[in-house]
């Protein structure tokens, strides 16, 4: 670690739970952020400022004026630009010591698998269930920790999955795709701007804990936030042995 890095990240290094070793792990880490919008913006900013050495931003959308109410990675001057290019500009200005890799497409198939396989942690900051299920499947396949966040109206949720741990559930255990979960978008439902900041920053916190080894990641617990009353609720859940993604039969098919 250079003298500049020691000074830049000194407030992390002063924390016994992180220290020099933990910060060195953060600097060496590669994190994939899927979605550079309301959740991805604060998550990316905090991961960049914390010194994550390689950030990959994946998003195929361009910036719209309606995004600026909550997507703090972007500015009015960059309306019309690709979100990942705007994000690369903002993050590189914040921390020129890191690598920011923009992927201007909605990851799927082999492209998604390749990125998940090479990441130390994946942050699911997208806004649709099809992508969430695909990301979860890839993370289970390649044993990559997944930090999932969601926000709509005044409600937010946060959960961590770590397929490296045998008892960790996956996203499909919590939300089986056969339940016909209703798809809701902030474009038609609305969203409280600071809510995305709270959840996105919390996703960054969980990712940094996983990378550095500090604390206990949010595995097997779903945190639910009511932004109107500012109350958190924790719901415990377990791995589903019959899960078609991470259950016993699914593992046997992979062997």
ABEGO torsion letter per residue (X at the ends): XBAAAAAAAAAAAABAAAEAAAAAAAAABBBBBBEABAAAAAAAAAAAAAGBABBBBBBABBBBAAAAAABAABBAAABGBBAAAAAAAAAAAABAABBBBBBBBBBBEAAAAAAAAABABBBBABABAAAAAAAAAAAAAAGBBBBBBBBBEABBBBBBBBAABAABBBAAAABBAAAGBBBBBAAAAEBBAAAAAAAAAAAAAAAAAAAAGBEBBBBGBBBBBBAAAGBBBBBBBBBBAABAAABAAAAAAAX
